[in-house]
């Protein structure tokens, strides 16, 4: 046996997963409260103890970790035009596993600087202008950032003609200059910025949040948890090479849904551009092949009112079978008592409500993630303009999160991710198989894939369970 421990330090729970590299099998999972305010090793030790109650004592060959604790990797970005460099900066940040706390376009104001100081981000991504293009905006914003009272690393990924000038204006702060996120009009180059963001996370942010206390317990904190999820989804979709250089296939293009208490994260792995032969033109920046969006106002407890506002109380009432007035009462109660889960005398009522809430969360988040069509007329007749990704051909939906894995109605909830004839211009998947992460291992497998991709792929294929749209 060659056991490896995979750790996810979350804001609420520290989750551990053990796998055997020799047999390429899942040994077990467990979790305990995250103890970042005291000694993060305490929560880890308790989680491992619970794990070994199931597996017996394990002599781990290695211990690897990812983290979203203490609010995750909080970032603010700025760019020139909302639809161009500001959007490129946002995609770079989300793809690096960050939680976006603000996106600014055009020139920063004194009020913006006050807001940035109040937010105190982990990292600021400063962009603006194509290479050789507009210089004034990014130079102004560098001057404004120099007046911030709080200190945070700044990654400069804008017009290369003035990138070093911006760095000089910010002298005395922790500055990193990388390639422009949009060197030419309509061309994305987000990987250098993403790599630098992850590097800063590993070098500075992790240490600042107390993980040095656990260094003797683990070999490496490799990435933010959302980055691990993205790596897992890419591996599951594309496959990898085995030890002999032969390709091991994945399951193909997919959409993944992670419904949490505070946010709902959506991932897509596909091209998503207009289909050949259709009278459709694309508008905006090219969509990344691996895309992540985070809906910070959509969550099962901390952001429960965001679901209600997005879909309406009537939607929740119709799906749950609970009168609207009672729905409002329960939503207000759960928003204040975020630790409550279905159980006790009101178990059936809370299960029905959570079913409706999770459906509303997925419906809203996937609709926002997917692209849209807009009709327009040309000399040759009716045509369409596409913004965002076309997901209609996706045939695989992966779901995770407590509200989806601890219910018998997972497939029915997941069907809210599908195309709805009442919203015909949405580009959501038309039909798809649903795969459920019942063992809550996806982030762990993304983490494992950095070291043993073939093992991670094999375990995911075995552990993910297909679910139907049962009532």
MARLUM-601554 format. One record per residue (C-alpha): residue in three letters; x, y, z; residue number from 1. Coordinates in nm, 3 decimals. Layout:
<recs>
REC/aa/u/v/w/i
REC/ALA/X/Y/Z/NUM
...
</recs>
This chain:
<recs>
REC/aa/u/v/w/i
REC/UNK/0.000/0.000/0.000/1
REC/UNK/0.115/0.355/-0.085/2
REC/UNK/-0.130/0.593/0.084/3
REC/UNK/-0.133/0.968/0.009/4
REC/UNK/-0.328/1.227/0.207/5
REC/UNK/-0.501/1.510/0.020/6
REC/UNK/-0.614/1.806/0.232/7
REC/UNK/-0.856/2.089/0.156/8
REC/UNK/-0.840/2.368/0.416/9
REC/UNK/-1.182/2.532/0.379/10
REC/UNK/-1.325/2.832/0.561/11
REC/UNK/-1.560/2.606/0.760/12
REC/UNK/-1.431/2.252/0.722/13
REC/UNK/-1.093/2.089/0.674/14
REC/UNK/-1.159/1.796/0.440/15
REC/UNK/-0.919/1.504/0.399/16
REC/UNK/-0.909/1.232/0.135/17
REC/UNK/-0.683/0.927/0.137/18
REC/UNK/-0.593/0.735/-0.179/19
REC/UNK/-0.371/0.435/-0.244/20
REC/UNK/-0.128/0.498/-0.529/21
REC/UNK/-0.057/0.127/-0.560/22
REC/UNK/-0.415/0.013/-0.624/23
REC/UNK/-0.533/0.354/-0.753/24
REC/UNK/-0.832/0.346/-0.521/25
REC/UNK/-1.005/0.580/-0.278/26
REC/UNK/-0.936/0.471/0.081/27
REC/UNK/-1.167/0.713/0.260/28
REC/UNK/-1.270/1.072/0.332/29
REC/UNK/-1.342/1.274/0.645/30
REC/UNK/-1.369/1.631/0.770/31
REC/UNK/-1.350/1.845/1.081/32
REC/UNK/-1.388/2.212/1.170/33
REC/UNK/-1.113/2.437/1.034/34
REC/UNK/-0.917/2.586/1.325/35
REC/UNK/-0.733/2.868/1.150/36
REC/UNK/-0.786/3.111/1.440/37
REC/UNK/-0.592/2.886/1.680/38
REC/UNK/-0.373/2.624/1.519/39
REC/UNK/-0.480/2.496/1.177/40
REC/UNK/-0.309/2.167/1.260/41
REC/UNK/-0.574/2.094/1.526/42
REC/UNK/-0.857/2.068/1.274/43
REC/UNK/-0.635/1.867/1.042/44
REC/UNK/-0.541/1.622/1.318/45
REC/UNK/-0.907/1.570/1.409/46
REC/UNK/-1.002/1.510/1.046/47
REC/UNK/-0.723/1.255/1.004/48
REC/UNK/-0.824/1.082/1.328/49
REC/UNK/-1.181/1.046/1.198/50
REC/UNK/-1.046/0.915/0.868/51
REC/UNK/-0.832/0.650/1.037/52
REC/UNK/-1.132/0.534/1.240/53
REC/UNK/-1.263/0.409/0.903/54
REC/UNK/-0.939/0.301/0.736/55
REC/UNK/-0.716/0.203/1.026/56
REC/UNK/-0.372/0.363/1.080/57
REC/UNK/-0.209/0.487/0.760/58
REC/UNK/0.157/0.570/0.701/59
REC/UNK/0.122/0.842/0.438/60
REC/UNK/0.381/0.855/0.163/61
REC/UNK/0.298/1.223/0.105/62
REC/UNK/0.055/1.491/0.220/63
REC/UNK/-0.060/1.761/-0.024/64
REC/UNK/-0.302/2.048/0.041/65
REC/UNK/-0.513/2.315/-0.124/66
REC/UNK/-0.697/2.594/0.051/67
REC/UNK/-0.994/2.829/0.036/68
REC/UNK/-0.987/2.921/0.405/69
REC/UNK/-1.008/3.275/0.545/70
REC/UNK/-1.221/3.388/0.254/71
REC/UNK/-1.008/3.229/-0.015/72
REC/UNK/-0.787/3.430/-0.248/73
REC/UNK/-0.958/3.774/-0.255/74
REC/UNK/-0.872/3.985/-0.559/75
REC/UNK/-0.959/4.319/-0.712/76
REC/UNK/-0.890/4.399/-1.077/77
REC/UNK/-0.890/4.710/-1.293/78
REC/UNK/-0.881/4.761/-1.668/79
REC/UNK/-0.968/5.011/-1.936/80
REC/UNK/-1.291/4.904/-2.112/81
REC/UNK/-1.542/4.683/-1.923/82
REC/UNK/-1.590/4.442/-2.215/83
REC/UNK/-1.219/4.417/-2.298/84
REC/UNK/-0.921/4.456/-2.065/85
REC/UNK/-1.136/4.466/-1.749/86
REC/UNK/-1.305/4.143/-1.859/87
REC/UNK/-0.967/3.988/-1.947/88
REC/UNK/-0.841/4.075/-1.598/89
REC/UNK/-1.149/3.919/-1.444/90
REC/UNK/-1.104/3.596/-1.642/91
REC/UNK/-0.738/3.579/-1.546/92
REC/UNK/-0.825/3.615/-1.177/93
REC/UNK/-1.110/3.363/-1.175/94
REC/UNK/-0.898/3.115/-1.369/95
REC/UNK/-0.629/3.144/-1.102/96
REC/UNK/-0.878/3.039/-0.834/97
REC/UNK/-0.952/3.384/-0.694/98
REC/UNK/-1.267/3.527/-0.542/99
REC/UNK/-1.333/3.859/-0.717/100
REC/UNK/-1.413/4.138/-0.472/101
REC/UNK/-1.421/4.419/-0.727/102
REC/UNK/-1.374/4.494/-1.098/103
REC/UNK/-1.300/4.854/-1.197/104
REC/UNK/-1.304/5.003/-1.546/105
REC/UNK/-1.158/5.331/-1.675/106
REC/UNK/-0.985/5.563/-1.428/107
REC/UNK/-0.989/5.493/-1.054/108
REC/UNK/-1.135/5.767/-0.834/109
REC/UNK/-1.063/5.867/-0.476/110
REC/UNK/-1.384/5.689/-0.372/111
REC/UNK/-1.262/5.374/-0.548/112
REC/UNK/-0.935/5.390/-0.353/113
REC/UNK/-1.128/5.418/-0.025/114
REC/UNK/-1.330/5.110/-0.121/115
REC/UNK/-1.014/4.919/-0.215/116
REC/UNK/-0.854/5.012/0.118/117
REC/UNK/-1.163/4.893/0.303/118
REC/UNK/-1.161/4.561/0.115/119
REC/UNK/-0.783/4.506/0.167/120
REC/UNK/-0.747/4.249/-0.113/121
REC/UNK/-0.491/3.970/-0.113/122
REC/UNK/-0.379/4.073/-0.463/123
REC/UNK/-0.461/4.357/-0.704/124
REC/UNK/-0.439/4.293/-1.080/125
REC/UNK/-0.366/4.614/-1.272/126
REC/UNK/-0.437/4.599/-1.646/127
REC/UNK/-0.532/4.836/-1.925/128
REC/UNK/-0.452/4.903/-2.290/129
REC/UNK/-0.323/4.676/-2.562/130
REC/UNK/0.053/4.677/-2.621/131
REC/UNK/0.129/5.015/-2.778/132
REC/UNK/-0.229/5.131/-2.719/133
REC/UNK/-0.383/5.350/-2.451/134
REC/UNK/-0.131/5.447/-2.183/135
REC/UNK/-0.310/5.715/-1.983/136
REC/UNK/-0.559/5.496/-1.797/137
REC/UNK/-0.316/5.240/-1.652/138
REC/UNK/-0.067/5.516/-1.561/139
REC/UNK/-0.339/5.712/-1.380/140
REC/UNK/-0.453/5.398/-1.197/141
REC/UNK/-0.097/5.318/-1.088/142
REC/UNK/-0.068/5.669/-0.942/143
REC/UNK/-0.399/5.625/-0.760/144
REC/UNK/-0.300/5.284/-0.621/145
REC/UNK/0.018/5.440/-0.485/146
REC/UNK/-0.205/5.642/-0.249/147
REC/UNK/-0.364/5.333/-0.091/148
REC/UNK/-0.316/5.317/0.284/149
REC/UNK/-0.325/4.938/0.294/150
REC/UNK/-0.051/4.715/0.154/151
REC/UNK/-0.109/4.430/-0.091/152
REC/UNK/0.080/4.277/-0.384/153
REC/UNK/0.007/4.432/-0.724/154
REC/UNK/0.042/4.239/-1.049/155
REC/UNK/0.083/4.464/-1.352/156
REC/UNK/-0.040/4.295/-1.670/157
REC/UNK/-0.124/4.580/-1.907/158
REC/UNK/0.026/4.784/-2.191/159
REC/UNK/0.393/4.675/-2.206/160
REC/UNK/0.498/5.022/-2.321/161
REC/UNK/0.432/5.166/-1.975/162
REC/UNK/0.436/4.859/-1.748/163
REC/UNK/0.776/4.947/-1.600/164
REC/UNK/0.671/5.310/-1.558/165
REC/UNK/0.370/5.190/-1.360/166
REC/UNK/0.602/4.981/-1.144/167
REC/UNK/0.816/5.286/-1.069/168
REC/UNK/0.508/5.485/-0.968/169
REC/UNK/0.432/5.205/-0.719/170
REC/UNK/0.785/5.183/-0.583/171
REC/UNK/0.799/5.059/-0.225/172
REC/UNK/0.514/4.813/-0.273/173
REC/UNK/0.529/4.445/-0.370/174
REC/UNK/0.509/4.467/-0.749/175
REC/UNK/0.518/4.201/-1.022/176
REC/UNK/0.523/4.277/-1.395/177
REC/UNK/0.397/4.010/-1.636/178
REC/UNK/0.283/3.998/-1.998/179
REC/UNK/-0.028/4.189/-2.101/180
REC/UNK/-0.356/3.999/-2.050/181
REC/UNK/-0.472/4.146/-2.385/182
REC/UNK/-0.166/4.227/-2.600/183
REC/UNK/-0.378/4.279/-2.914/184
REC/UNK/-0.739/4.377/-2.956/185
REC/UNK/-0.956/4.070/-2.891/186
REC/UNK/-0.658/3.845/-2.804/187
REC/UNK/-0.641/3.692/-2.456/188
REC/UNK/-0.310/3.608/-2.287/189
REC/UNK/-0.414/3.531/-1.931/190
REC/UNK/-0.181/3.244/-1.837/191
REC/UNK/0.121/3.458/-1.731/192
REC/UNK/-0.099/3.659/-1.494/193
REC/UNK/-0.264/3.342/-1.360/194
REC/UNK/0.072/3.178/-1.295/195
REC/UNK/0.198/3.484/-1.107/196
REC/UNK/-0.122/3.506/-0.899/197
REC/UNK/-0.087/3.142/-0.793/198
REC/UNK/0.282/3.196/-0.716/199
REC/UNK/0.202/3.488/-0.486/200
REC/UNK/-0.073/3.285/-0.319/201
REC/UNK/0.169/3.007/-0.239/202
REC/UNK/0.456/3.229/-0.130/203
REC/UNK/0.285/3.500/0.069/204
REC/UNK/-0.088/3.466/0.127/205
REC/UNK/-0.073/3.114/0.266/206
REC/UNK/0.193/3.211/0.516/207
REC/UNK/0.008/3.528/0.616/208
REC/UNK/-0.299/3.323/0.705/209
REC/UNK/-0.123/3.096/0.947/210
REC/UNK/-0.051/2.788/0.741/211
REC/UNK/0.309/2.791/0.854/212
REC/UNK/0.175/2.623/1.169/213
REC/UNK/0.093/2.318/0.960/214
REC/UNK/0.412/2.301/0.755/215
REC/UNK/0.548/2.012/0.957/216
REC/UNK/0.227/1.819/0.887/217
REC/UNK/0.215/1.854/0.508/218
REC/UNK/0.457/1.848/0.215/219
REC/UNK/0.308/2.130/0.011/220
REC/UNK/0.014/2.368/-0.020/221
REC/UNK/-0.008/2.351/-0.394/222
REC/UNK/-0.294/2.578/-0.503/223
REC/UNK/-0.622/2.751/-0.414/224
REC/UNK/-0.912/2.504/-0.394/225
REC/UNK/-1.090/2.646/-0.703/226
REC/UNK/-0.771/2.587/-0.905/227
REC/UNK/-0.777/2.226/-0.789/228
REC/UNK/-1.139/2.200/-0.907/229
REC/UNK/-1.044/2.343/-1.246/230
REC/UNK/-0.758/2.094/-1.284/231
REC/UNK/-0.990/1.808/-1.193/232
REC/UNK/-1.244/1.918/-1.454/233
REC/UNK/-0.983/1.956/-1.727/234
REC/UNK/-0.839/1.613/-1.650/235
REC/UNK/-1.182/1.451/-1.640/236
REC/UNK/-1.276/1.607/-1.974/237
REC/UNK/-0.951/1.559/-2.164/238
REC/UNK/-0.784/1.257/-2.006/239
REC/UNK/-0.405/1.220/-1.985/240
REC/UNK/-0.111/1.008/-2.094/241
REC/UNK/-0.018/0.691/-1.908/242
REC/UNK/0.333/0.582/-1.815/243
REC/UNK/0.385/0.434/-2.164/244
REC/UNK/0.283/0.753/-2.341/245
REC/UNK/-0.059/0.620/-2.445/246
REC/UNK/-0.356/0.855/-2.415/247
REC/UNK/-0.616/0.767/-2.150/248
REC/UNK/-0.940/0.930/-2.259/249
REC/UNK/-1.157/1.153/-2.044/250
REC/UNK/-1.535/1.182/-2.066/251
REC/UNK/-1.540/1.478/-2.305/252
REC/UNK/-1.668/1.835/-2.282/253
REC/UNK/-1.850/1.910/-1.958/254
REC/UNK/-2.011/2.158/-1.724/255
REC/UNK/-1.950/2.131/-1.349/256
REC/UNK/-2.165/2.283/-1.075/257
REC/UNK/-2.049/2.340/-0.715/258
REC/UNK/-2.329/2.476/-0.494/259
REC/UNK/-2.198/2.603/-0.161/260
REC/UNK/-2.335/2.789/0.136/261
REC/UNK/-2.206/3.129/0.023/262
REC/UNK/-2.133/3.096/-0.350/263
REC/UNK/-2.216/2.884/-0.652/264
REC/UNK/-1.921/2.806/-0.881/265
REC/UNK/-1.970/2.694/-1.241/266
REC/UNK/-1.696/2.542/-1.459/267
REC/UNK/-1.711/2.459/-1.829/268
REC/UNK/-1.456/2.273/-2.038/269
REC/UNK/-1.535/2.321/-2.407/270
REC/UNK/-1.472/2.551/-2.701/271
REC/UNK/-1.812/2.716/-2.686/272
REC/UNK/-1.775/2.920/-3.008/273
REC/UNK/-2.052/2.947/-3.273/274
REC/UNK/-2.120/2.624/-3.456/275
REC/UNK/-2.004/2.600/-3.818/276
REC/UNK/-2.275/2.653/-4.075/277
REC/UNK/-2.493/2.868/-3.851/278
REC/UNK/-2.571/3.233/-3.929/279
REC/UNK/-2.410/3.336/-3.602/280
REC/UNK/-2.137/3.588/-3.532/281
REC/UNK/-1.948/3.615/-3.205/282
REC/UNK/-1.932/3.936/-3.002/283
REC/UNK/-1.679/4.017/-2.732/284
REC/UNK/-1.361/3.852/-2.609/285
REC/UNK/-1.296/3.486/-2.695/286
REC/UNK/-1.416/3.261/-2.417/287
REC/UNK/-1.150/3.056/-2.232/288
REC/UNK/-1.160/2.683/-2.304/289
REC/UNK/-1.165/2.619/-1.929/290
REC/UNK/-1.394/2.879/-1.776/291
REC/UNK/-1.492/2.943/-1.415/292
REC/UNK/-1.756/3.182/-1.288/293
REC/UNK/-1.842/3.253/-0.926/294
REC/UNK/-2.185/3.377/-0.822/295
REC/UNK/-2.113/3.546/-0.490/296
REC/UNK/-2.479/3.631/-0.432/297
REC/UNK/-2.605/3.275/-0.481/298
REC/UNK/-2.561/3.026/-0.197/299
REC/UNK/-2.763/2.786/0.014/300
REC/UNK/-2.724/2.970/0.346/301
REC/UNK/-2.503/3.280/0.361/302
REC/UNK/-2.640/3.400/0.025/303
REC/UNK/-2.984/3.243/0.051/304
REC/UNK/-3.165/3.572/-0.010/305
REC/UNK/-2.973/3.605/-0.337/306
REC/UNK/-3.142/3.289/-0.465/307
REC/UNK/-3.482/3.424/-0.361/308
REC/UNK/-3.416/3.755/-0.537/309
REC/UNK/-3.290/3.582/-0.852/310
REC/UNK/-3.574/3.333/-0.908/311
REC/UNK/-3.853/3.480/-0.697/312
REC/UNK/-4.037/3.343/-0.395/313
REC/UNK/-4.306/3.204/-0.624/314
REC/UNK/-4.054/2.977/-0.799/315
REC/UNK/-3.930/2.842/-0.466/316
REC/UNK/-4.287/2.797/-0.340/317
REC/UNK/-4.399/2.611/-0.654/318
REC/UNK/-4.103/2.371/-0.648/319
REC/UNK/-4.111/2.306/-0.274/320
REC/UNK/-4.487/2.294/-0.228/321
REC/UNK/-4.452/2.536/0.066/322
REC/UNK/-4.672/2.850/0.079/323
REC/UNK/-4.489/3.169/-0.015/324
REC/UNK/-4.529/3.330/0.328/325
REC/UNK/-4.381/3.021/0.495/326
REC/UNK/-4.097/3.018/0.237/327
REC/UNK/-4.006/3.374/0.334/328
REC/UNK/-4.008/3.282/0.703/329
REC/UNK/-3.782/2.981/0.648/330
REC/UNK/-3.544/3.171/0.419/331
REC/UNK/-3.507/3.449/0.677/332
REC/UNK/-3.446/3.187/0.948/333
REC/UNK/-3.182/2.997/0.747/334
REC/UNK/-3.010/3.321/0.647/335
REC/UNK/-2.959/3.398/1.018/336
REC/UNK/-2.893/3.038/1.126/337
REC/UNK/-2.656/2.926/0.853/338
REC/UNK/-2.554/2.603/1.027/339
REC/UNK/-2.904/2.452/1.012/340
REC/UNK/-2.950/2.146/0.788/341
REC/UNK/-3.264/1.931/0.741/342
REC/UNK/-3.341/1.720/1.047/343
REC/UNK/-3.577/1.683/1.340/344
REC/UNK/-3.945/1.772/1.330/345
REC/UNK/-3.916/1.997/1.024/346
REC/UNK/-3.689/1.768/0.821/347
REC/UNK/-3.934/1.715/0.535/348
REC/UNK/-4.010/2.087/0.509/349
REC/UNK/-3.643/2.187/0.504/350
REC/UNK/-3.559/1.914/0.252/351
REC/UNK/-3.832/2.045/0.021/352
REC/UNK/-3.707/2.401/0.062/353
REC/UNK/-3.344/2.303/0.000/354
REC/UNK/-3.452/2.116/-0.314/355
REC/UNK/-3.610/2.432/-0.449/356
REC/UNK/-3.323/2.656/-0.338/357
REC/UNK/-3.058/2.433/-0.496/358
REC/UNK/-3.260/2.419/-0.818/359
REC/UNK/-3.286/2.798/-0.819/360
REC/UNK/-2.914/2.836/-0.749/361
REC/UNK/-2.820/2.610/-1.042/362
REC/UNK/-3.077/2.766/-1.277/363
REC/UNK/-2.940/3.115/-1.204/364
REC/UNK/-2.569/3.034/-1.198/365
REC/UNK/-2.561/2.824/-1.516/366
REC/UNK/-2.774/3.082/-1.701/367
REC/UNK/-2.521/3.350/-1.605/368
REC/UNK/-2.227/3.128/-1.704/369
REC/UNK/-2.369/3.028/-2.043/370
REC/UNK/-2.377/3.252/-2.347/371
REC/UNK/-2.679/3.404/-2.519/372
REC/UNK/-2.805/3.464/-2.870/373
REC/UNK/-2.953/3.788/-2.997/374
REC/UNK/-3.145/3.819/-3.323/375
REC/UNK/-3.054/4.078/-3.584/376
REC/UNK/-3.129/4.126/-3.951/377
REC/UNK/-2.887/4.151/-4.242/378
REC/UNK/-2.924/4.190/-4.617/379
REC/UNK/-2.946/3.808/-4.629/380
REC/UNK/-3.215/3.782/-4.366/381
REC/UNK/-3.225/3.677/-4.000/382
REC/UNK/-2.893/3.617/-3.822/383
REC/UNK/-2.774/3.580/-3.464/384
REC/UNK/-2.513/3.741/-3.244/385
REC/UNK/-2.356/3.520/-2.976/386
REC/UNK/-2.204/3.648/-2.655/387
REC/UNK/-2.042/3.402/-2.414/388
REC/UNK/-2.008/3.027/-2.448/389
REC/UNK/-2.239/2.798/-2.643/390
REC/UNK/-2.297/2.501/-2.410/391
REC/UNK/-2.588/2.344/-2.598/392
REC/UNK/-2.377/2.051/-2.716/393
REC/UNK/-2.248/1.960/-2.369/394
REC/UNK/-2.355/1.607/-2.271/395
REC/UNK/-2.197/1.578/-1.923/396
REC/UNK/-2.288/1.772/-1.608/397
REC/UNK/-2.081/1.713/-1.293/398
REC/UNK/-2.237/1.822/-0.964/399
REC/UNK/-2.097/1.860/-0.613/400
REC/UNK/-2.183/2.045/-0.291/401
REC/UNK/-2.373/1.933/0.019/402
REC/UNK/-2.720/2.019/-0.112/403
REC/UNK/-2.662/1.795/-0.416/404
REC/UNK/-2.474/1.498/-0.275/405
REC/UNK/-2.688/1.447/0.037/406
REC/UNK/-3.021/1.411/-0.142/407
REC/UNK/-3.196/1.143/-0.347/408
REC/UNK/-3.321/1.406/-0.593/409
REC/UNK/-2.981/1.511/-0.727/410
REC/UNK/-3.067/1.447/-1.090/411
REC/UNK/-3.386/1.647/-1.074/412
REC/UNK/-3.207/1.941/-0.912/413
REC/UNK/-2.929/1.923/-1.172/414
REC/UNK/-3.185/1.939/-1.452/415
REC/UNK/-3.220/2.309/-1.368/416
REC/UNK/-2.888/2.351/-1.553/417
REC/UNK/-3.052/2.249/-1.882/418
REC/UNK/-3.193/2.468/-2.157/419
REC/UNK/-3.540/2.601/-2.084/420
REC/UNK/-3.785/2.673/-2.371/421
REC/UNK/-3.910/2.970/-2.169/422
REC/UNK/-3.563/3.124/-2.223/423
REC/UNK/-3.496/3.018/-2.583/424
REC/UNK/-3.195/3.241/-2.646/425
REC/UNK/-2.991/3.099/-2.359/426
REC/UNK/-2.708/2.866/-2.466/427
REC/UNK/-2.735/2.622/-2.174/428
REC/UNK/-2.691/2.246/-2.235/429
REC/UNK/-2.983/2.089/-2.422/430
REC/UNK/-2.954/1.746/-2.261/431
REC/UNK/-2.686/1.578/-2.053/432
REC/UNK/-2.597/1.292/-1.822/433
REC/UNK/-2.552/1.394/-1.458/434
REC/UNK/-2.249/1.268/-1.263/435
REC/UNK/-2.254/1.314/-0.885/436
REC/UNK/-1.950/1.362/-0.661/437
REC/UNK/-2.105/1.163/-0.373/438
REC/UNK/-1.772/1.119/-0.196/439
REC/UNK/-1.680/1.489/-0.224/440
REC/UNK/-1.344/1.416/-0.388/441
REC/UNK/-1.320/1.650/-0.688/442
REC/UNK/-1.092/1.914/-0.532/443
REC/UNK/-0.875/1.635/-0.390/444
REC/UNK/-0.846/1.472/-0.732/445
REC/UNK/-0.749/1.804/-0.889/446
REC/UNK/-0.478/1.832/-0.626/447
REC/UNK/-0.364/1.474/-0.687/448
REC/UNK/-0.357/1.535/-1.063/449
REC/UNK/-0.062/1.772/-1.018/450
REC/UNK/0.144/1.469/-0.912/451
REC/UNK/-0.038/1.153/-1.030/452
REC/UNK/-0.286/1.248/-1.307/453
REC/UNK/-0.356/0.892/-1.425/454
REC/UNK/-0.448/0.782/-1.071/455
REC/UNK/-0.670/1.087/-1.022/456
REC/UNK/-0.851/1.023/-1.350/457
REC/UNK/-0.906/0.657/-1.273/458
REC/UNK/-1.049/0.734/-0.927/459
REC/UNK/-1.284/1.002/-1.063/460
REC/UNK/-1.416/0.769/-1.331/461
REC/UNK/-1.483/0.507/-1.066/462
REC/UNK/-1.624/0.726/-0.789/463
REC/UNK/-1.848/0.966/-0.983/464
REC/UNK/-2.197/0.817/-0.996/465
REC/UNK/-2.444/0.873/-1.279/466
REC/UNK/-2.785/1.004/-1.175/467
REC/UNK/-3.111/1.046/-1.366/468
REC/UNK/-3.383/1.307/-1.353/469
REC/UNK/-3.600/1.114/-1.113/470
REC/UNK/-3.888/1.281/-0.931/471
</recs>
